[in-house]
Amino acid sequence: MSNTTTTVSNDGTGVAPNTSVSNPAAALGEDAFLKLLVAQLQYQDPMSPSDNQQFIQEQATFSQVEALNSLKSTMTAMQASDQFSQSVSLIGKNVTYLDAKGNVGTGVVSAVSNSSGSVKLDVGGLAVDASSVVQVDEGTAAGA
């Protein structure tokens, strides 16, 4: 299970909203579930087969896991689409951002791109991660 937390410090800097913590050992994926089911069927005693009700319950659990994985994929795609749409509204606006070294930069957003699920803003020819923006000014920069 993943937990997502967004933190903003006193100086206005933030942590990317996509930061998540997960325990892969705690998650039972589709492949692992199918392997367990096949192993169970392979090693059961033919003279004493497993309970039908238990088998149906396991199938229902598998269906739930599959549905949750599909829902997670859909929600992730919707979140990426929403972030891209919000970033498009920044075109022509002056933004203040923090670069990878923690330095403050400013400039006018001229374009937005979405590469590998990461929304990037073109600010003065630099690709700036949308999550690193700390301030947006309504007007464009002076002289722009």
N, C-alpha and C positions, 0 to 999 in steps of 0.2 A: 504494500500500500504506500502511496506517495503522499507527502504532506507539502503544501506550498505555502510559503510565508513571504510577505513583502515587508521589508523594514526600511524606515526612513530615519536617519540620524538627525541630531540637532542642527547640523550644518546643511541639511537639505539633500544630502547624497542618499542614494538608495541602492538596494540590492535588487537585481533583476527578478521580475515576478515569476519567471520560469524556473527559478532555482528550486530543486526538489531533493528530498532525502528519501531514499527507499531501501528496503532490505530485500534483495533479490532472492535470498534463501527462503523468505516467508511466502513468496508468491508461487502458486502452482499453475504453471502455464498449460496450454492445450497439449503440447507434446508430452510433458511430464505426466499429465493426467491420463492420456491415452496409453503411455507405456505402463503405468500402474494397472490400468484396466486390463490390458493384454496379459500382463504377468499374472494377475489374479485369475483370469480365465484359463491361462495355460496350466497353472499349478493346482486348480481345484480338483477335488476328488470326483470322478464321473459317477460314482455310486452315491455320492452325497453332494449334489450340485448346490450352489449358493441360492439363497432365498430370492425368489422372483421380486418380492417387494424391495429388497435391498438393491437388487440390480437396477430396477426402475428408478429408485432414488438416486443411485449413482449417475444414471443417464440424465436425470433432471438436473443434478448438480453440474454435470458437464455442459448442459445447455445454458445454465445460468452463467457459468464461467465464459462461455463463448459470447453470450449476449453482453456481458460486462466489458469484454475486450473490444467488441464492436462499438459500444457506447463510448468507451475511452478514446478510441480512434476518431470517432465523430466529434467529440468534444475538443480534442486537440486540434483538429482541422478547423473547427469553428473559432477557436481561440486565435489561431494563426491568421485566419481571414479577418477577424475583428481587429487584431493588432495592425494588420496591413491597412485596413480601411481608416483606422484612426490616424495612422502615420501619413496617409495621403493628404489629410487635412492640414498637415504641417508645411506642405509645399508653399513657398513664398514667405514663410514666417521665420523670424530670427529665433534661434534656439541656443541655449547654453547647455553644454554637455561635459562629461568627464571622460577623458580618453583612458586607455588601458593602464597608463602609468599614474592616473589620478589627477592629471593636469586639466584645468578648466579651459574649454574652447568655446568660441561662439561663431555663428555664421548663419547664413540664410539657406534653408533647405530648398534644393533645386530639383530633387528627384527622390523616389522611394523604390527600393527593390526588395524582393523576397527570395533569398537564396538558402536552400536547405532548412527552411523553417525559421530562419533568422532574418528579421526585418532590418534593413540598412537604409540610412538616410544619406543622401549626397549633400554634404555641407562643405561648400567651398572646395569641391574636388576630393574630399576625404569621405570614406565610407564610415559612417558613425552608427553604432548599434542603437536602435530606437530606445532600448531600455536604459541607455546611459544619459538620456536627456533629463536635465534637472529643472529647466525653466524654458518657457515659451513666451515670446513677446508677440502681441497681436500684429504690430506693424513690421515692415521689413527693416533691415539695418539701414542706418543713415548712408545716403549716397548710393544705395543699391537700386 
